[in-house]
Amino acid sequence: MSTRRLPVYILADVSGSMQGTPIESVKSGIRQLHRDLLGDPQAIESAYLSVLTFSNAAQQAVPLTEVAMFNPPDLQASGQTNFGDGLRLLLECFDREIMRTTADQKGDWRPLVFVLSDGAPTDIDWPVYAQQLRERRPANIIAVACGDQADTEVLKQITEIVIQMQDMSPDAFKAFFRFVSASVKQTSAKVGAVADGGSITLPPPPPGITIVP
């Protein structure tokens, strides 16, 4: 493989509280993200996308796929918020899909992960997986608290970078996913100059989205 991959994971809450406009906005946002990345030569060359969801249980809706072959999933919202199973699956995907650097080859760049949740976990296991993520630091993780009911303290357990999106309208989600695509483009343009464990510099968040201190 000539080009090192930049893995990008979206871990989305699809519990019952996301029914209606929120889940439709997430689906259209992912389609917008895909279109944006298709228009960026550097992103097409290096970015690979995966979509994971969690409600009663977690599943990988789309395995890690190159941008040109990515097919946006049809997401449905129902059930509880089993956050721990989502984090467990994310860690499992890192182990299964991320190529490590060896003596013979350069591995993938450090993954970029966006976690979206609009509530609080309904399971009791999530702190175990949150601790694993904190200790291993396997990726650059941006957590997104969607709406007023999202528990930012929980999201702070998995990453220092938590942003709050008060508005759950389609336009707000479009703006958010434009922010995601800008982050991916910026990271894919810089990966050649960043050390494997390096942090990233995010573009400024759009209006209506604030960084939680």
Buried (B, 14 or more C-beta within 10 A) or exposed (E): EEEBBBBBBBBBBBBBBBEEEBBBBBBBBBEBBBEBBEEBEBBBBBBBBBBBBBBBBBBBBBEBEBBEEBEBBEBEBEBBBBBBBBBBBBBEBBEEBBBEEEEEEEEBBBBBBBBBBBBEBBBEBBBEBBEBBEEEEBBBBBBBBBBEEBBBEBBBBBBEBBBBBEBBEBEBBBBBBBBBBBBBBBBBBBBEEBEEEBEBEBBEBBEBBEEBE
